[in-house]
């Protein structure tokens, strides 16, 4: 039952609002009221105009997910379901931050942190899909993020696990758990991007 402690720990780690804190400290602005209102690295850069802030936020958000995964290992040992819980709830905390009235980011940076430890195949393929989508969508970042995130979860259902397991470099992750984690993580990321994509459409319809 120790692995149940992973849920609140991962969620609270995910809820550390690095983007909000960095922007507040260096510009005095409330990120919730600036730009897209997103509490993430891209909006941090857009609002401040400083690349180092955007990069630092992305790294910190990635690292908090990595920390959540290692804490799951310390708490429950090499128990695959604990990594599923950690990956899901750390991104949930990032996307729906309890400290910011459940405002948050879109989950890409913590998702990267999770899958750097779980399976390197998926961040690499996501990056390739993103570049392809970025070209065909005429450099629309939000659509590229959404398309790559939507397509990636289909891969483990068509690629043999005997091949995928060679990309698990830190934690052992059985096939079923890998599929569950990937689908859950991509769902959280995709849902926030679809919300962003829908905003201009809804505004246009209201007119």
C-alpha positions as CSV (number, residue, x, y, z in Angstrom):
1,X,0.0,0.0,0.0
2,X,3.0,2.3,0.2
3,X,2.6,3.2,-3.5
4,X,-0.6,5.1,-2.6
5,X,1.7,7.8,-1.0
6,X,3.0,8.4,-4.5
7,X,-0.3,10.0,-5.5
8,X,-0.2,13.1,-3.3
9,X,3.6,13.4,-3.5
10,X,3.6,13.4,-7.3
11,X,0.7,15.7,-7.5
12,X,2.3,18.3,-5.2
13,X,5.6,18.0,-7.0
14,X,3.8,18.6,-10.3
15,X,2.1,21.6,-8.7
16,X,5.3,23.5,-8.1
17,X,4.7,26.5,-10.5
18,X,8.2,27.2,-11.7
19,X,6.9,29.3,-14.6
20,X,4.7,31.5,-12.4
21,X,7.5,31.9,-9.8
22,X,10.3,32.8,-12.3
23,X,8.1,35.3,-14.2
24,X,6.9,36.9,-10.9
25,X,10.4,37.2,-9.6
26,X,12.0,38.6,-12.7
27,X,9.2,40.8,-14.2
28,X,6.6,41.2,-11.4
29,X,3.9,39.9,-13.8
30,X,1.2,37.4,-13.0
31,X,1.6,34.8,-15.7
32,X,-2.1,33.8,-15.3
33,X,-3.1,37.2,-16.6
34,X,-0.4,37.5,-19.4
35,X,-0.2,36.0,-22.8
36,X,-2.1,32.8,-23.1
37,X,-2.4,32.5,-19.3
38,X,-0.6,29.2,-19.5
39,X,1.7,28.4,-16.6
40,X,4.5,26.9,-18.7
41,X,7.8,27.6,-20.4
42,X,6.5,28.9,-23.7
43,X,4.3,31.5,-22.1
44,X,7.1,32.4,-19.8
45,X,9.3,33.2,-22.8
46,X,6.5,35.0,-24.7
47,X,5.7,37.2,-21.7
48,X,9.2,38.1,-20.6
49,X,11.0,37.9,-24.0
50,X,13.9,36.1,-22.2
51,X,14.9,32.7,-23.7
52,X,16.8,31.7,-20.5
53,X,13.6,32.0,-18.5
54,X,11.7,29.7,-20.9
55,X,14.5,27.2,-21.0
56,X,15.0,27.2,-17.3
57,X,11.3,26.7,-16.7
58,X,11.2,23.8,-19.1
59,X,14.2,22.1,-17.4
60,X,12.7,22.6,-14.0
61,X,9.3,21.2,-15.0
62,X,11.1,18.2,-16.6
63,X,13.2,17.6,-13.5
64,X,10.2,17.7,-11.1
65,X,8.7,14.8,-13.1
66,X,12.0,12.9,-13.0
67,X,12.1,13.5,-9.2
68,X,8.5,12.1,-8.9
69,X,9.6,9.0,-10.8
70,X,12.6,8.4,-8.5
71,X,10.6,9.0,-5.4
72,X,8.1,6.4,-6.7
73,X,11.0,4.0,-6.9
74,X,12.2,4.8,-3.4
75,X,8.7,4.4,-1.9
76,X,7.5,1.3,-3.7
77,X,10.6,-0.2,-5.3
78,X,10.6,-1.5,-8.8
79,X,6.9,-1.8,-8.9
80,X,5.6,-0.7,-12.4
81,X,2.2,0.6,-11.3
82,X,3.9,3.1,-9.1
83,X,5.5,4.7,-12.2
84,X,2.1,4.9,-13.8
85,X,0.7,6.7,-10.8
86,X,3.8,9.0,-10.6
87,X,3.7,9.9,-14.3
88,X,0.0,10.6,-14.3
89,X,-0.3,12.6,-11.1
90,X,2.9,14.7,-11.6
91,X,1.4,15.9,-14.9
92,X,-2.0,16.3,-13.4
93,X,-0.5,18.6,-10.7
94,X,1.3,20.6,-13.4
95,X,-1.8,21.0,-15.6
96,X,-4.2,21.6,-12.7
97,X,-2.2,23.4,-10.0
98,X,-3.8,23.4,-6.6
99,X,-1.8,26.4,-5.6
100,X,-3.0,28.5,-8.6
101,X,-6.8,27.7,-8.4
102,X,-6.2,24.7,-10.7
103,X,-4.6,26.8,-13.4
104,X,-1.5,25.3,-14.9
105,X,0.6,24.3,-17.9
106,X,0.0,21.9,-20.8
107,X,2.2,19.1,-19.5
108,X,4.8,18.6,-22.2
109,X,7.9,19.3,-20.1
110,X,6.9,16.9,-17.2
111,X,5.8,14.3,-19.8
112,X,9.3,14.5,-21.3
113,X,10.8,14.0,-17.9
114,X,8.7,10.9,-17.3
115,X,9.5,9.2,-20.6
116,X,13.2,9.9,-20.4
117,X,13.2,7.5,-17.6
118,X,10.5,5.1,-18.9
119,X,11.2,4.7,-22.6
120,X,13.3,6.8,-24.8
121,X,11.6,5.6,-28.0
122,X,8.5,7.8,-27.4
123,X,10.2,11.3,-26.9
124,X,12.3,10.6,-30.0
125,X,9.3,9.7,-32.1
126,X,7.3,12.5,-30.7
127,X,10.0,14.9,-31.7
128,X,10.1,13.5,-35.3
129,X,6.3,13.7,-35.6
130,X,6.4,17.3,-34.2
131,X,8.9,18.4,-36.9
132,X,6.8,16.9,-39.6
133,X,3.6,18.5,-38.2
134,X,5.3,21.8,-37.8
135,X,6.2,21.8,-41.4
136,X,2.8,20.9,-42.7
137,X,0.9,23.2,-40.3
138,X,3.0,26.2,-41.4
139,X,4.9,26.4,-38.1
140,X,1.9,26.3,-35.8
141,X,3.3,25.1,-32.5
142,X,0.0,24.2,-30.8
143,X,-1.2,22.1,-33.7
144,X,2.2,20.4,-34.0
145,X,2.1,19.6,-30.3
146,X,-1.4,18.2,-30.5
147,X,-0.8,16.1,-33.6
148,X,2.4,14.5,-32.3
149,X,0.8,13.8,-28.9
150,X,-2.3,12.3,-30.5
151,X,-0.3,9.9,-32.8
152,X,2.4,8.7,-30.3
153,X,0.1,6.5,-28.1
154,X,-0.7,4.3,-31.2
155,X,2.9,3.1,-31.6
156,X,3.1,0.5,-28.8
157,X,0.0,-1.2,-30.2
158,X,1.7,-1.8,-33.5
159,X,5.4,-2.1,-32.7
160,X,6.6,-5.3,-30.9
161,X,7.4,-4.9,-27.3
162,X,10.5,-6.9,-27.8
163,X,11.8,-3.9,-29.7
164,X,10.5,-1.2,-27.4
165,X,11.9,-2.7,-24.3
166,X,15.4,-1.9,-25.5
167,X,14.7,1.8,-25.1
168,X,13.8,1.4,-21.4
169,X,17.1,2.6,-20.0
170,X,16.3,3.3,-16.3
171,X,13.2,1.6,-15.1
172,X,11.7,-1.7,-16.2
173,X,8.3,-1.2,-17.6
174,X,6.1,-4.1,-18.7
175,X,4.1,-3.8,-22.0
176,X,0.7,-3.3,-20.4
177,X,1.9,-0.6,-17.9
178,X,3.8,1.2,-20.7
179,X,0.7,1.4,-22.8
180,X,-1.4,2.6,-19.9
181,X,1.1,5.3,-18.9
182,X,1.6,6.5,-22.4
183,X,-2.2,6.8,-23.1
184,X,-2.8,8.6,-19.7
185,X,0.1,11.0,-20.1
186,X,-0.8,11.9,-23.7
187,X,-4.4,12.3,-22.8
188,X,-3.5,14.9,-20.2
189,X,-1.2,16.8,-22.5
190,X,-3.6,16.6,-25.5
191,X,-6.6,17.8,-23.6
192,X,-4.9,21.0,-22.6
193,X,-3.7,21.6,-26.2
194,X,-7.1,21.0,-27.7
195,X,-8.5,23.5,-25.2
196,X,-6.0,26.1,-26.5
197,X,-6.7,25.3,-30.1
198,X,-10.4,25.6,-29.6
199,X,-10.2,29.1,-28.0
200,X,-9.9,31.1,-31.2
201,X,-12.7,29.0,-32.9
202,X,-15.1,29.6,-30.0
203,X,-14.3,33.4,-30.0
204,X,-15.0,33.5,-33.8
205,X,-18.3,31.7,-33.3
206,X,-19.4,34.1,-30.6
207,X,-19.0,37.0,-33.0
